[in-house]
């Protein structure tokens, strides 16, 4: 969960950017490009999710 408004806004802007990129490919009518764009975006998201070192530290 976002801890503050700035973090929330960053998440929303990232989501908006993803949608705009997919929409651009849909408007071109090229479904293969849409699939490729989605695959690329998934890889971007996974890099952010599984970055090393993690953004938060777990206290055990």
C-alpha positions as CSV (number, residue, x, y, z in Angstrom):
1,X,0.0,0.0,0.0
2,X,1.2,3.5,-0.8
3,X,2.3,5.3,2.4
4,X,1.7,8.8,1.2
5,X,0.1,10.9,-1.6
6,X,3.3,11.3,-3.6
7,X,3.7,7.5,-3.7
8,X,0.1,7.0,-4.7
9,X,0.4,9.6,-7.5
10,X,3.5,7.9,-8.8
11,X,1.6,4.6,-8.9
12,X,-1.3,6.1,-10.7
13,X,0.9,7.9,-13.3
14,X,2.7,4.6,-14.0
15,X,-0.7,2.9,-14.5
16,X,-1.9,5.6,-16.8
17,X,1.3,5.4,-18.8
18,X,0.9,1.7,-19.3
19,X,-2.7,2.1,-20.5
20,X,-1.7,4.9,-22.9
21,X,1.1,2.7,-24.4
22,X,-1.3,-0.2,-24.9
23,X,-4.0,2.1,-26.3
24,X,-1.5,3.5,-28.9
25,X,-0.9,0.0,-30.2
26,X,-4.6,-0.8,-30.3
27,X,-5.2,2.4,-32.4
28,X,-2.7,1.1,-34.9
29,X,-4.8,-2.1,-35.2
30,X,-1.8,-4.3,-34.8
31,X,-2.7,-7.0,-32.2
32,X,0.8,-8.5,-32.4
33,X,2.2,-5.2,-31.3
34,X,-0.3,-5.1,-28.5
35,X,0.8,-8.5,-27.3
36,X,4.5,-7.5,-27.5
37,X,3.8,-4.2,-25.6
38,X,2.0,-6.1,-22.9
39,X,4.9,-8.5,-22.6
40,X,7.4,-5.7,-22.4
41,X,5.4,-3.9,-19.7
42,X,5.1,-7.1,-17.7
43,X,8.9,-7.3,-17.7
44,X,9.2,-3.7,-16.5
45,X,6.8,-4.3,-13.7
46,X,8.6,-7.5,-12.6
47,X,11.9,-5.6,-12.5
48,X,10.3,-3.0,-10.2
49,X,8.7,-5.7,-8.0
50,X,11.8,-7.8,-7.6
51,X,14.5,-5.2,-7.5
52,X,17.6,-5.8,-5.4
53,X,18.0,-4.5,-2.8
54,X,14.3,-4.1,-2.0
55,X,12.9,-0.7,-1.2
56,X,11.7,-1.7,2.2
57,X,13.7,-3.6,4.9
58,X,12.0,-6.3,6.9
59,X,12.7,-6.2,10.6
60,X,12.9,-9.7,12.0
